[in-house]
Amino acid sequence: MSQTSDKRRALAAFVAERNREGRAGRRLKRILATAVILLLIALPALWAGGFFATPRVIADIRALVDDQVADYDRIARGEAPYAAAPDLDAIFARMRQVPDALRDQAGREIGRLWAAREKAELASFFALPPQARQVELDRRITAEQERRERSRAEWERRQRDRTSASRVAPGAQRSAAGAPGGARFGEEARQARGKRRIDRTSPEERAWRDEYRRVLDARRAQLYPGSSGGRRGG
């Protein structure tokens, strides 16, 4: 009789435990179902509000880069002279507005631009007959030097404006002091992008690049003694 009672109690406990597990499982299913329904309701609102959209400043930079990459592609194909290489001031102006959290995204866009520019720079130079290359080299170096001087003057102007603004409103937060040519993205990031471009190029392209840099640096030293290399092209 005692054994029968023990079995009944064990069976009752087992049934009670299964009922508790069943209720907990049903509650969990209801919670999950509610969460899914709420997410489905929220998705259109998030989409309409731009939650999944590319940030405006990145979209602007991407559009500018797309236009200039198209220009560089035409130059690389020999459809336009390298003298028509586009001005980068508009992109650099937008780069100075990029917040820290979006630097990586902006850097990827700028990386596309540098890759297209370098391809156009090399292809257009080596497409010239050897006797015409030095004249073109001089033109590019001179254009680059003038561009760097304009960039430096613009940077110094912005520095003066920030200094004047801080004197008028000492408590105002100063913006990041961007260096000429968008260098606020950092030398380390620039070098990393350059390494990735090199890794994606063929041995022939790397040989072109090395030879181009050699003759470019040698000629620049003759034309502008004491000047540093910096970003090349023109």
Buried (B, 14 or more C-beta within 10 A) or exposed (E): EEEEEEEEEEEEEEEEEEEEEEEEEEEEEEEEEEEEEEEEEEEEEEEEEEEEEEBEBBEBBBEBBEEBBEBBBBBBEEEBEBEEBBEBBBBBEBBBBBEEEBBEBBBBBBBBBBBBBBBBBBBBBEBBEEEEBEEBBBEBBBBBBEBBEEBEEBBEEBEEEBEEEEEEEEEEEEEEEBBBBBBBBEEEBBEEBBEEBEEEBEEEBEEBBEEBEEEBBEBBEEEBEEEEEBBBBB
